[in-house]
Amino acid sequence: TKNYGFGESTGIELGAESKGSIANLLKPKIAEIDAATSAFGQGIAATPLQMIMPYQVIADQGILMKPYVVQAIVKSNGRKEEIKPKMVRRVISERTANTIAAMLVNVVELGHSKKASINGYYIGGKTGTAQIATRGGYLQSIASLPEKF
């Protein structure tokens, strides 16, 4: 989890950035319930950027890269600072990344996300479900959503 960047800031050039929280998974003895529920995204907090980092790792053949949003920064004195791609670490093997990428493409080409396909491109997809947290638990159905959700 931490290898993909969860629980740490990415250092992106956008100012304040949340680290999210995977504290439940960093304890010396992880509670069984925390291990189980974190597998489907509960009991942890992640930023949108952290959520796409595992896909970036897959796309970059198993290597986590530092994200950036600009090609260069021009200082007030005219000096131009080019932003270069930076490798953070290898997270998974190239073979594993390619296997997962093929699985994601299979979801679009043969599975539940056929409408996402674009001729001439490999498009990967991930199906999923979600529970909506409320005070004291989770909604039983989407029909239970309050009007001002």
C-alpha positions in Angstrom: 0.0 0.0 0.0 2.7 2.5 1.0 4.8 1.5 -2.0 2.1 3.0 -4.3 2.2 6.3 -2.4 -0.8 5.9 -0.1 -0.3 7.7 3.2 2.4 10.0 1.9 2.4 13.2 -0.1 3.4 13.0 -3.8 5.2 16.4 -3.7 3.2 17.7 -6.7 3.7 21.4 -7.4 0.2 22.4 -6.3 0.7 23.7 -2.8 -1.0 22.0 0.1 -1.5 18.3 -0.3 -3.1 15.8 2.0 -1.2 12.6 2.8 -4.4 10.7 3.3 -4.3 8.1 6.1 -3.4 4.4 6.2 -2.7 4.5 9.9 -4.8 1.4 10.5 -2.4 -0.6 8.3 0.8 0.8 9.9 0.2 -0.6 13.4 2.7 -3.3 14.6 -0.3 -5.7 14.8 -3.0 -4.9 12.2 -6.5 -5.8 13.3 -8.1 -8.5 11.2 -11.1 -6.2 10.5 -8.8 -3.4 9.3 -6.9 -5.7 7.0 -10.2 -7.0 5.5 -12.0 -3.7 5.1 -9.0 -1.8 3.7 -8.9 -4.4 0.9 -12.1 -2.7 -0.5 -11.3 0.8 0.5 -12.8 1.3 4.0 -11.0 2.5 7.0 -8.4 4.4 5.0 -8.4 7.8 3.3 -6.8 8.6 0.0 -6.7 11.6 -2.3 -7.8 11.4 -5.9 -4.2 11.6 -7.0 -3.3 8.7 -4.8 -6.2 6.7 -6.3 -4.7 6.9 -9.8 -1.1 6.2 -8.7 -1.5 2.4 -8.9 -2.7 2.8 -12.5 0.2 5.0 -13.3 2.5 2.2 -11.9 0.8 -0.3 -14.2 1.1 2.0 -17.2 4.8 2.6 -16.4 5.6 -1.1 -16.3 5.8 -1.3 -12.5 7.6 1.9 -11.7 6.1 4.7 -9.5 6.9 8.1 -11.0 6.6 11.5 -9.2 3.5 13.2 -10.7 3.9 16.7 -12.1 1.5 19.1 -13.8 3.7 21.5 -15.6 6.6 21.1 -18.0 8.5 24.1 -16.7 8.4 26.9 -14.2 9.4 30.4 -15.3 10.8 32.5 -12.4 10.2 36.2 -12.2 13.8 36.8 -13.3 13.1 34.9 -16.5 15.0 31.8 -15.5 13.2 28.6 -16.7 13.2 25.5 -14.5 12.3 22.4 -16.6 10.4 19.7 -14.7 11.8 16.3 -15.6 10.1 12.9 -14.9 11.5 11.3 -11.8 11.4 7.7 -10.8 10.4 7.2 -7.2 10.7 3.4 -6.9 9.9 0.1 -8.5 6.6 -1.2 -7.0 5.9 -4.4 -9.0 7.7 -6.3 -11.7 7.3 -5.4 -15.4 5.7 -8.8 -15.9 3.1 -8.2 -13.2 2.3 -4.8 -14.5 1.8 -6.2 -18.0 -0.4 -9.0 -16.6 -2.6 -6.5 -14.7 -2.8 -4.2 -17.7 -4.1 -7.1 -19.8 -6.7 -7.8 -17.2 -7.9 -4.2 -17.2 -8.1 -4.2 -21.0 -10.1 -7.5 -20.8 -12.7 -5.7 -18.6 -13.4 -3.3 -21.4 -13.0 -5.6 -24.4 -14.9 -8.6 -23.0 -16.4 -7.6 -19.8 -18.8 -5.0 -18.2 -17.2 -1.9 -19.7 -17.5 -2.5 -23.5 -19.0 1.0 -24.0 -15.6 2.5 -22.9 -13.8 1.0 -25.8 -12.2 3.1 -28.6 -11.2 1.5 -31.9 -7.4 1.4 -32.3 -6.6 1.9 -28.6 -6.2 -0.4 -25.6 -8.5 0.9 -22.9 -8.4 -0.6 -19.4 -11.2 -0.5 -16.9 -12.0 -1.5 -13.4 -15.5 -2.3 -12.2 -16.4 -1.7 -8.6 -19.0 -1.1 -6.0 -19.2 1.3 -3.2 -21.0 1.8 0.1 -21.9 5.3 1.0 -20.9 6.2 4.6 -23.4 8.0 6.8 -23.4 8.7 10.6 -23.1 5.3 12.3 -22.9 3.1 9.3 -23.6 2.8 5.6 -26.7 3.4 3.4 -28.5 0.2 2.5 -29.4 1.4 -0.9 -29.0 4.4 -3.2 -32.7 5.1 -2.6 -31.7 5.9 1.0 -29.7 9.0 -0.1 -30.8 12.2 1.5 -32.0 14.9 -1.0 -29.0 17.2 -0.3 -26.3 14.5 -0.5 
